[in-house]
Amino acid sequence: MMTRIGCSLAITLACLFMGVAHAESKKIVLIAGKPSHPPRMHEFNAGVQLITKCLRQHDAIEVEFCLNGWPKDESILENADAIVFYMDGGGRHEVVQEKGRRLDFIDKLANRGVGLGFMHYGVEIVPDQAGDEFKRWIGGHYEHMHSCNPIWEPVFAAMPDHPIANGVAPFRIKDEWYFNMRFISDMSGNEPANVDGLKFVPILVAGASDDVRNGPYVYPKGPYPHIQASKGRAEAMMWSVERKDGGRGFGFTGGHFHDNWSNDSFRKVVLNAMLWIAKAEVPKDGVVSSISQDDLDANLDPKK
């Protein structure tokens, strides 16, 4: 039978353990954009809820999400360790609305070290509106007529030595993979670099064939001569940064087709990235999750 002293010690240790576990938990906020595109494409609301379910299978993570655009109550972002945007971009991007007020709001969070992630169309902004911010936050962005957006099937044959790649097996998958991003200092982005205090590491890198470079792209159809001129060069379609403010960021250009979340490696590399920018420990084998067809079919926006 345990003595009173032993029982008291056990309770104390348990409380200490629970306190440490609570202190180490990280909060990730996922923001989904408004509905767009045909069914099972740009399913931001369904995708964010699917990702939330997967992240909640990881004990040390608190996840909250906002649907249909910018949160009505911004206090949800104030104590976030990381914020991920999965939404339409360009001139309609949620972060550039309200005449720059939202940009300033996110920039203040970034300066405090909050991690930031942008996915698919969400990596595209108008340079004059948010180019400087995106280069500071995540190292680069999609630029209209500089970057391109073909639908193709790259082969991600090798993974870097980086926590985001933990447990991610080589894979290939058809998606609208953007490439030729406008990276900081106009670097190509297919190799690690340190630029102005920003540590840049490409995560998903693959070569694009001449046929892919020749188009058609989704819009405008192309081809663009500068994309053709870079034939033979590997392209980064997911990348990570460590900022001099102490924060982290990532960009991920896939995510057009909703059903691609069923691919374990595709899903895992994104889940890993979300933990990493929140400064949570990424498991050695990556974030393990499982989803069903019912999960994929859940929460889809009504579209024609």
Steps between C-alpha positions, in 0.01 A plus 500: 500500500634844409593719799360849545838645407521279191146588398566871550819475293317318221228765490758778499694341214179445306402864543846614395484277194158634407623856546800439275281335237259794511787750477641324197173480307483718192205674341452494124227702330390401149320758287296377202406721211159548346368239252633514144556273200300187407426214743798330667732784400601782734298335774652726761229457763494121471879482476557703816254286695664182370845629599363598841379144557843367409685747724273419792632146486824654634483553878715812539308716253201727551329578169238758415366591159310778329280439196411723207773755533644737756393427859222721629665492842872566455572410862523138381834596343652690789631198693571279199841341459435455129242615245444325167308655210336270241303725266478691176767762446600772259333838543216334693729344759351521847818642654512805271147625566404802712762725341795326660363472852501120488854496362615713790315275744669183369836676475486585871429136581790392277731744677407323825612170349163354398541237227326561168404258222333565165359230276411474131339818362571654839869538402403746224482870569540820296863605564415866555246400764691243704822394327732632769295343777483156336873499437557579867238254626557196278786588265298559184171484317328423171519794258262526205679448166828424678389178668292238318224257596485188282311189604764227501638206693846568646704224659631592844773240507713625789424672827731745680640453850236719662227436760230581243619199301490258796339174395404632155550235233580603142181556305349630179159657468310702243409850616518861392856532623617859463867565446754773420406695810623853558740414779701741709805638314356338184662168586371190322398339829607146420794502743540601866611857555551765765391845384478809720458294815242269342585129496332346195464124442307352205290198599324368186723534195455341159596554139244621250515346153519711187136411431397638839700816441342541156152502652220540495488659841165548670509878451623662283566193287851600399764394433713768661847530341677537836341175625615321184848650535544330839454150360688232693484694826341345807216701654391548860129444563521501878754685708572602859661800662635597839469876541731733686206595726514141626188389316462237233303475179418279205348522155326208332381533141290181476152455638283566195333157493327411827536123456879529510472519879448123489867456406694429821822677396318802357303535821789426735739759359238771554411381852869487588545855372219627719657351812841629402395864453321481836833385651347171609715190479441313177500124572786301352257321270301815433140573595311174463136541398232298331198612301211321332297570190231633731754748637583613147132542417419694816442877514528560125360833389181485292617560144358440154 
